[in-house]
Amino acid sequence: MNKPKYFVLLVLFCASKFYSQSSNEIYLKLKKLNFLGSVLYVAAHPDDENTSLISYFSNELHAHTSYLSLTRGDGGQNLIGTELNDLLGVIRTNELLQARAIDGGNQYFTSAIDFGFSKNSNETLKIWPKNIILEEIVRLIREIKPDIIINRFDHRRDGQTHGHHTSSAILSKEAFDISGDRNFYSSQLDSLQLWKPFRQYVNISWRRYGSREKFKSINKDNFIKIDITKYNFLTGRTNSEISALSRSQHKSQGFGRSPSLEKESEFLELIGGLENKSDRIFEGIDTTWNRLEGGKRIKILIDQIIAKFDFENPEKSVKNLLEVFNEIKRLESSIWKKRKLKEVKDIIKLCLGIKMITNTDFDYGNRDEEINLDFKILNNSSYPINITKINNQLKSSLISPYELYQDNIKFKLPNEFNTPYWLIKGEKNGRFKMDKKYTNQPISEKVSLPIELRIFDTFLDYKVEVTQRFNDPIKGEIINPFYVVPKIAVNFKKNKYLFTDTEKEKIIIEVKNLSNGFKGKIKLNSPTGWEIDKNHVDLYLTERGETKNIEFQIRPTENSKDGILSLSILSDNKLIDNESLSIFNIDYDHIPKQYIVKPFLPKIKKMDLVLPRKKVGYIMGAGDLVYENLKSIGVNIELIDVNEIENEDLVRFDTIIMGIRAFNIHNELNSKNVLLFDYAKRGGNLLIQYNTTRNLLTSKLTPFYLNLSRDRVTEENSTVKILNPLHRALNFPHKITSEDFENWVQERGLYFPNKWDKNFIPMLSMNDKNEKEKLGSLLIGNHGEGKIIYTGLSFFRQLPSGVTGAYRLLINLISLE
């Protein structure tokens, strides 16, 4: 081990720009330290939460505030990239964590999957395993012991909003009623205690009443009114500003919000627990240290610290804070003891200006690998600090006032991947399969270096996140989290292989070395009836980060079975992974960089398709994979830059397809739509995929009248009736029958028009159970010498899933003349 180095702070004062702290932040944390009340807000998805209330409870009332999102939002759309399903869930999980870092809340999830839009709770709770999700909510209540629970949605209004929304309220209400009853989920009581929250509310929104004006006129005697407008001098922002910044982290959903300067109020309706006699949600609940036996002296100490707090010299509070820490340690075990020990340790660190950072050469390593780790502690105070343990090893190092301590240590990585834990075992029956050890853990535990410090006579333990740090000439310092990954990662170039004939196709696999070196063999495994050109490929990689493409050739036979491809990876003739693991990199500026480790098992399928002999243009929408999937099966297709749409350029295409929500994201189409309509009028075939009613950038989606609605069919197996069986779109080159609507995923379609010009002819009829039939899923109209097609069918979900019927129908639409 290298000898530690010390530097006087004055010598390195130019480095202080890397570190920042605020006395206002410390003072706010002291206020929170002195408040023992907690709130749990419950809803269904990322972006369902009321950030105004979460910010208010956390920053004004100083309550321990949490948001429980039953899902991670995997079933939504993505406005910033092409990630969908589980990878979108990773993005939205991290957007929630960024939002909570801003508004001061904490974040939790259940194992429920966001499977897409659901019209009522009956449908939702047939897919979610109700008893398991309910048990998880009860466990969370018993673990974090909220005094107050607030539901975002009303359990009494089923069918009037998303089925996930109502289900979150139903489950939360039931969990509130039974969490204090030992007859429910008694096995939890081996490690947890019963807990019955004092009150439960539903957050009332003006949207329930149709408009703000109608809401103003209703009787609000049963509601609690909370004024959330107050300016917070400690944060330097109004609650609206904090809320808007928090809300704006949901970038994948396009939920950026501007703050309001107008007075804002929130309303809560009591639906369970103690009656309210005022507008104070904690009325009658002791939120002081007196609620804990032995807490009276702690309250007196913290009151004195707050009263005497020196904003210009916070370290003056340290000795009294250490006394508070030791007093809290003497309390009986409880959730408040656990919380407040962590809070006071963080405050002490801030008051001393202690900065602890790590740095590694790479942002990844392998299980049980020993890496070099640079470690630094900066003591910004006039007090000496002693390091007593680093990485659980005894140490005795003094850091004098204003001194920087540096060390390079050997650090052994954990034996587990720290990829998103909910993706490790996959999905089953409407939920992620997860080990119980991850219960109530929002994300996988970060790789951290444990440190113990002695300040005067008190020992304090901290965890310092392991990171990679480097300088970007444009952005400045970049800090990446550290990930434990497999030694090699294998990524198929495609997520499915679709064959329309018996010709050979190359299977290209990118192999990336994530270790110090790899020598071995890779074997391709297929379902029965497929011919592979070689038994294995030898592989030798020496440099960390080195990539190499390997190739197999595969062709179907008459007896080919549909299935999946997998890889066997051998080193020294031993199988090192039962199934190939891939790395997916998610890197956006507003969330931490992510390495997602999970099995990548692409589908392989032989399909009966007749490819169109057409030149197709594609205008990208909001992150769909339709273009990529059509190209992969051999369609002659190319992208059209929306900025370069000109009449003379369009005539070379037989068909032009507009990606999903193109009219929601491309301002240029507000004027260039007429060029597309003119293209169709002159003989072109224009196919427009769904757009949403929200944030529509033009009133002219087609040259004819068309009224978008929120109509959708969410039951992917619902019956589809063919209305015009003789229409060319349903006959050439494929005869479309009911079989083509089998094995669809998640939904039939969404945002169907409900009114249209007589030029449009509806092709299909469909509906969810107990609903009226909907005719607007596929409309075709003549325009001059060409065609206008508008469809809300979810081709963007079906094609990536390899649904044969969806390919057949879309090829027919492309082939229209």
N, C-alpha and C positions, 0 to 999 in steps of 0.2 A: 504494500500500500504506500502511496506517496504521502509524504509528510504534509500535514495541513499547513495552509498559508494564511497569514493575517495581513490585512492592509488597513491603514488608518483611513477613516471615512473621508478626511479632507483631501487625501490624495486622489480618491476616486469620486469626488463630489459630482463630477460631470455625469456619473452613472445614475444619479438620483432620479433622472427622468423616467427610469424604468419602474420606479416605485411611487405609489401615491396613496395617501390616506387622508381622511377628513375627520376633524374633531366633531363636526356635525354628525357624521356617521357613527362615531363612537357614542355620542350623547344619545342618539336615537336607539342604539343598541342597549344603552343603560336603561332607557325608559322601558324597552321590551323586557329586559332582565327583571324589572320590577313589576311586571304584569303577568299574572298566571290565569289567563283565560284562553280558550282555544275554539276555533271555528273550522268546520269542515264543509266545503262547498262541493256539491255532487252534480255531475252531468254525464253525458255520454261520450263526447268526442273532444279532442283538442279543438280549440276555438269556440266551444260552447260556454266556457266560463265567463263570468262577469268580472272583467279585470278591474272595473271601477270599485266594486265591493271588496275584492281581494286586496287591492291597494289600500282602501280605506281602513279595513280591519287591521291590516298589517302596520301601516304607517301612521294612522291617526289613533286607533284604539290600542295599538301595540300588541295585538293578540297574536298568538301562534295560529297562523292561517294556512289551511291546506286545500288543495283542489284534487278531488278524485275524479279522474276521467275513466269511465268504464272501459273504453277502447283507446287504441293508439292512432286511430284515424286511417287505417290501412285501406279502407274502401273508398277514400275520397279521390278527387282529381288533383293533378299537380300542375301548377301554373309556372313553375320555375325550371322544370326538367322533365325527363322521361321516366323517372322512377315511379312505379305504381306498386300496389299491394304491400307486401311486407317491407320493401325498401322505402316506400312512401311513409309507412308507419314509423320507421326509424327517423326520417326527417321530421315528421310531426311531433314525435316524442321529444326530440331535441329542441324544436321550436317552443314547446311548452316549457321545457327547463330554462330556456333563455327568457321566456316571459316571466317565469317565477323569480328569476334572478333580478329582474327589474322591479316587479311589484312587491317583492318580499315574501311571497308565499312559498309553500312546499308542494311537492307534486307526487301523486300516487296513481296507480292503475290497477285494474283487475286483468284477468287473462282473456276477457271477452274479445272476439275479433269483430272489427268493423267490416261486415260483409256487404256493405252497400245500403242504399236507401230501403227502408222498410216502412210500410204504411200504418202499422199498428203494433201494439205490444204482443198480441197473440202470435203474429208471425215471428217477431223478434225472439220471443221466449220459447218458440219451437226450435229455433236454431241455437241460441245460447242455452247451455245447460243451467237452468235457473237455480237449482239448488247449489251448484258449485259457485256460481257468481255471487249468490246471496251469502254463502259462507265466507267468501273472501271479503265482502263488505263488512260483515259482522266481525270478522277477525281484525280488520283495520280499525273499526270503532273501539274494540276492546284493547287494541294495542296503543293507539294514539289518544284515546279518551277525549274526544271533543265535547265541549260543553254545549255547543250549538251546532246543529246540522241545517244547512240551507240547500234546498233542491232548486236547481235551475228551472226545472220543468214541473208541470202539475200532473200528479198521478190520476187526477179525476177527468182528464181531457184526452182520453185515448182516441186515436184516429184523427186528431186535429193537428198533429205535428209528426215528425219522424218517429217511427216505432221505437228506435233506440232511445230517443229522448224520453218518451213516456215510460219505457221500461226502466230507465235509470231512476226515475222518480218512484215507480212502483217498488223496485228493489230497495231503494234507500228508505222509503217509508216502512217497509216490512222489517228491514234491518234495525231501524230506530226502535221499533216495537219489541223486538226479541233479543236485542243485544244484552239486556240485563237479566235475561231468563236462562237459568242453568239447564233447562230442558232442551235448549237448542245449541247444537254444536258443542256438546259438553267436552269433547276431546281437546278443544282449544284451551280448556281450563287447566290443563297440565302445565302450561307456561304463561297463561294470561288470566286476568281477573275479569269478572263481570263488569260491565259498564253501561249505564243508561244515561244518555245525554239529557240535559235539562229541557231543551226545547228543540223543535224542528219547524222550519219555515219553508215556504215556497216563495221564490223571487218573482214578484209580479211584474210583468212587462206591459207597456202600452200596446204592444203588438197583438196581444190577446184580444184587444177591443177594436182593432182595425185602424185606429189613428190616435195621435196624441190628443186631438180635440175631444174625441169620445171618451178617452181615458180621463181627461180633466173633469168631465161631467159626472163620473160615477161616484157612488158613495164609497168612501175609503175608511169608514169607521173601524173596520176589522183589520186594517193594514197598519203596519209600523212604517213611518216615514223617516228616512235617513238622508240628511243633507250631506252630500259627498263633495261639495264644491271647494271646501276650505283650502287656502294656500298653506303649504307646509314649509316653514322657514328652514327646517333642518335638511330637507331634501332640495329646497330651492325650486320646487315645482308645485303646481296645483295637483290635486288628485286626478283631475282629468288628463293632465299632461303625462303623469306616470302611467295611467291606465291606457292612454293612446299608444305610448311607446311600447308597453307590454303587448297590447293587442296586435301591434304592427309586426311582431315577431312571427306571426302566422303567415309568412310570405308565400308558402306553397299554395295557400288557399286564397291569396289575393285579398287579405283582410287588413291592409294598411289603413290606419285611422288617424285623423288629425284631431288635436285637442280642441275642446270647446271652452270659451270664456264665459258662457252663460251658466246660470245657476242650475245645478243638476240634483235630482233627488232619486233615491231608490226606494222601492216599496216591498215589504215582506208581509206575508200572511201566515199567521201561526196555524200549524196543522197538527201539532202534538206537543205534549209536555206542559210545563208551568205557564199559567196565564200571565199575560203582560198587562201592567197598569201604566206603562209609559212607552216611549219610543226607544228605550235602552234595551238592547238584546240581552245584555248580561245582568239585567235587573234581578236582584235577589240571589245572585251567584257571587260568592266570595272570589274575587280575582286577585287578591293580595297574597303575600306569603303566609298569611294567617291560615290559609286553607291547608297548610302542611304542618304537622306537629314538629315543633322546633324551628318554625319559619319566622317567628316574631322578631328574633334578633337579626336575622338576615335582612328583613324589611328595614329595620332601623339603620343598619349599615349602608344599604343601597340608597336610602333616602339621604343620608349624610354625603355619600359620594356624589350624588346628583346635585345636591345643594352647593357643594364646594368645587364642582368640576371646573377645571382651568382649561379653557379652550386652547390657550396658547402653550400649555404645558401639561398634556394629559397624563404624563408619567407620574405626576403627583398623586394620582389615584391608585397606583399599582399596589402599594402595601395594603391598603384597605380592600382592594379587589382580591388580593391573595387571601385575606382573612375571610372574605365572602366565599371564595372557593373552598376553603377548608371547612367552613360551617356547612356548606351544602353537602360536602362529602360525608358529614356525620349524620345526615338525614337517612331515614329508611328508604329502601329502594322504591322508586316510583317513576312514572314517565316524566314528571316535572323535575325530579332530581337529574335524570339523564339529560333532559333538554338544557337545564340551566347550567350544569357543569360544562357542557359544550359552549354555551353562550358566554359564560364568564371567561373561559380559556381564550376564546377568540377576542374578547374585549381586552384582556391583559396583553395579548400579542399586539393588538393595534395600539394600545397606549404606550408600549415600549418601542413602537415602530419596527418591530422584528419582521424582516423579510426573509423568507426561505424559498429557494428555488433549486431545481435540478435541471440537468441537461444531459442528453445522450446523443450519440452520433446518428442514430436512426430513430424513427418513431415506431419501430416494431422490433420484436425479438421472439424467440421460441420458448416453449414450455421448459422450465427448469434450466434455462440458459443463464450463464453468469455474464453480466454485462458491466462495462465501465460506466460509472455514473459520477458526473461532476455535481458537487453539492456545495451550496453557498448559504451562509446565514449573515445577514447584516443587522447589527445592533445599533439602532438609531437613538438609544437612550443614554442617560448618564449613569445607569446602573450596570454592574457586571452581570453577565449571564454565563452559566455553566452548561456545557453539553455533557450529559451523563450517559446517554445511550444513542447510538446510531444503528439503525437496522437491527434493533434488539441486542446489539453487542455493547458491552460496557465501555464507557468512554470517560475521559476526564480532560476536558478542554475548556479553558476560560476564554470567553469573548469579552474583552474589555470594552468600556464605553466607546461608542462611535467606531467600532472596529468591524471589519469584514473577515469572516472565517471562510476558508475554502478547503475542500478535501476532494479526493478522487477515491471512490470506494468500489469494491466488487459487490455487485448486487445480483442475487439469484432471483430470477423471475418466477412467478407462480406456476403451478402445474395445470392451470386451466386457461382456456382462451377467455379473454374479456370482451368478446363480441356480444352484441345484444342477446341476453340470455333467453329471451322468449322465442328466438328463432332456432335455437339449437335442436330441439326435438320436433319441430314442425307443428302442424295444426291438426286438430281432431274435434269433431262435434261442436263447431262454433267457438272454439277457444284454442289458445296456444297451450301446448303441453309443456309444463314447467316443473322443475324440481321445487319442492316446498321451501328450500333454503332461500329462494329468491323472493318469497312472499313479501309484498309491500316494499320492494326495492325498485325504484323507478327505472334505473339502468344498471348494467353490470358494474361491479365495483371497479373503481379506477386503480391502476397500479400505483402504489404509494410507498414511500420510504418512511418508516416509523422513526420518530425522533422523540427523545426525552430531554427536557431542559430543567435545570434547577435555578429558580429565581429566589434569592435569599434562601429560605429553608423549605421551599415548596417545590415539589416535582410536578411538572406539567408535560403531558404527552400530546404530540401532534402527528398528523400524517401529512407528508409533503408529496404532492402528486408528481409522478415521474413524467417528464415532458422532453420534447425535442424543441430547441430554440435556435432560430437563425434569423439573419437580417435579410429582408427583401428591400431592394433599393427604392421601390415605390411605396410599399405599405409599412416599412419599418420592421420592428420585431414581429416575427411569426412564432406562435406557441402552439405546438401540436400535442395532443394527448398521446400516450404510449399504449400500444396494443400488443397482446400476446397472440401470435399467429402460428399456423403450421409451418413446417420447414419448407415445403414447396406448396404453391397454390396452382390449381389448374382451372383455367377458364375456357370453356367451349366458346367458339366465336358466335354461336347462335344458341338461343334457348329452346329451339326445336328444329327438327329436320323433317321437312315435308317433301315427299316424293310423288311426282305426278306421272312417272314412267319407271322403267327398270334400268335407267342409265346410272352409272356410278356417280357418286358425289364425294367430294373431299370433305373430311371432317378435320377441321383445323383447330388445334388446341394450343392455347398459349400457356406455357409453363413458366412460372416465375419462381426463382430461387429466393427464399426469404431467410436463408440460413448462411452459415459460413461456407457451405459447399454441399453438393448432393451428387451421388452417383447411384444409378439404379435403372429400373425398367418401368415402363408404363404400358399397360394392356387395356385395350378398349373392349368393353363388354356390351352386348346388344341382346334384344329379345330373339327368340327363335326365328329362323327363316331369313336371316340377313347374312350376306357374304361380306367378310372383311378381308382386305388384301394382305394383312400381315398379323402375326401373333402378338408382337410387342414392338416397342421402340426403345432403344438404349438411350440413356440420357446422362450427360455429365455437365454439371454446372459448377463453376468455381467462385464466382463473385456474388456477394449479397446484392440483390436487386436485379441480377441478370435475368433476362427473359429469352425464351426460345420457343419458336413455333414448331410443333410436330404435326404430322399428317397421317391420317388413315384414309383409305377409300372404302366406301361401303355401298352396296346396292341391294335392292329388295329382290325377292324371288316370288314365285306364285304363292308360297306358303308363309310369307312374312307376317309377323304379328306386330301390332302396335305396342309401344311400350316406352321404355326410357333407356338412355345410354348412360353408362357409368365407367369409371376407370379404376383399375387396380394398380396401386403404386407399390413397387417392391424395391427394397434396398438390402443388399447381401442376401437376396432370395427370400426375404421376409416381408410380409405384407405390413406396410407401415400405417395404412389407413384403410378401414373397411370400405369406405366410400370416398370418392374424391371430394376434396374441400376446395371451394373457390373463395377468392377475395373480391369483394365489391367495394369500391372506393366512393364515398360520398363526400364531396368537398364544396361547400358553399360558404360565403363570407359570414353569414349571420349565425351559423352554428359551428360547433367544433368539427374538425375533420374526423371522418369515420372509416374504419376498416371493418367490413361486415364479413365474418367467416361463416359459411354455411354450405351444406351440400348443394352442388349444382348438377342436376340430373335432367338434361334436356330430353324432351319428347322426341320420338322418332315415329313417323307415321306415313303410310302409303295412302294417298287420296286419289279419288277418281275425279280429276279436274281437266277441263279443256281450257287452256290458256287463251286469253283474248289476243287477237292480232291487231292490237291497237297501240298507239303512242299515247301514254298517259302522263299528264302533268299533275303535280301535287303541291298545294300551298299548305305549308305546315301550320297547324293550329297550336293549341296549348299542350304540347308534350304527349302526342300519341305516337304509336308505333305502327300505324296502318301502312305508311309508306315503306318502312323497313320490311314489313311482313309480305307485302305484295312483291317487292323486289326479290325477296328470298325465294319465292316460288317461280320466278322467271318472267314476271310481268315487265314489259318495257316501260319503265316509269322513271321520271326525273323530277327533281325539286324545282319549283318556281319561286324566285325571290319576290315577295309581295311588293318590294320597292321598285321592281323593274317590270311590272306588268304593263305591257303595251299591246295594242290590238294586233299589230303585225307579228308579234312574237307568239301569240296564243294560237294562231291558226294552224301551227304545226302539230298541235295536239288533237287527237280524236276525242279524248275525254279529259276533263280537269276535275280533280277532287279537292275539296276544301277540307282541311283538317278540323278536328273538333274545336269548337268555340273560336273559330277564326274571326268571326264578327264581334267577339268579346275582347280580343287582344290586339288586333291590327287597326290602328286609326286610319291607315291608308285606304282601307276598304270602304270607308265612308264616301270616298269619291271614286275609287277604282272599281267599285262594284258594278258600275254601269259598263265598264269595259268587259267584265266577265259576262254580263247579261247580253251584251252585243255579240260576244264570241258565240254564245248559245244561239242567238237569233240567226247568225250566219251559218249555222249547221253544226255547231259544237255540242258536246254532251257535258253539262255542268252538274256535278254531284256535290251537294252541300250537306255536310254532316252536322250534328246537333250544335246548337248554341243555347246559352242560358238567357233567361229573361232579365237577370241581374247584370248590370254593366254592359248592356248591349250598345254598341257604338254607332249603329245605324238603324233607321226605321225600314230600310229596304234590304231585306235578306234575299228576296227574289224579285223579279220584275212584276210579279203578281201579288195581290193581297195575301198575307199569311200572318196569322196571329199565334205567336208562341204561347204556350201555357206551361204549367208545372206537371202536366199529365205524364205519367210514366207507368211502366209495368215492371214490377220488381221480382215477380215470381218467374224465375228463369225457365221453369217447366210449364208455364201456362199455355193453354191451347191457342194456336195461331190459325186463323181462318184465312184462306186465300180468296180474295174478293173478285179478282179478275184473272181466272185461271188461263185464259187464252192470250193474255198480254205478253208481248215479246220478252219483257223483263223477267217473266216467270217461266220462260220456255227455252231461251237460247243464251248460251250453248247448253245450259243445264235445265232439265225439267224440275222445277221447284215443287216439292211436296211437303207434307207434314214432317217427314223424316229429316228434312233439312233444318228443322227447328228443335231437334233433339240434342241433348248434351250441351246446351248453352250454359254460360256461367254468369252468376251474380244477378243478371237482369236481362230483360228483353231490350229495353231502351228507355229513354228519358227525354224530358222537355219536348214532348210531342206538340205540334200545332193542334189547336182545337177548332179553328176556323180557317177557311182558305177560299181562294178564288175558284170559280167553276172550271178554270183551265186545268186545275190539279185533279188527278184521279187517284183515290186511295187504293192501294194494292192489298193491304192486309188489315185484319181486325184482330185485336187481342185485348185481354183485360185480366187483372188480378181477380182472385176469388171474391165473390159478392160485390163486384163493381160493374159499372156499365162498360160496354165495349168501347174501345178507343180505336179510331180509324186513322189517326194521323202519324203512324210510325213510318210509313213509306208513301210519299206522294210523288207522282210523276206528271209533268205537264209539258205540252208542246209550246215552244217559243220560236216563232219564225220557222226556220228550217231545222232547228235543233231541239234539245230537250233540257228541261230544268228538273232535277231530282232533289227533293228535300227528305232527309231521313234522320230520325232520332234513334234508329236501331244502334245498339252499342257494338258496332264493328270493332271499336278500339279496345274492347275487352275480349271479344270472341277470337279475333285473329291471333293475338299473342298466345291464346290458350289452345290454338290448333283446332278450332271447331269447324269441321268440314263443311257443314251447311252454310255457315256464314261466308266462307270463301266462295262457295258455289253461287250464292246470291249476289255477292259483291261483284264477282266476275261478270254475271249477267248484266248488272247495272252499268258496268264499264263498257260492255259490248253493245249497248243501245245505239241505234243509228237514227 
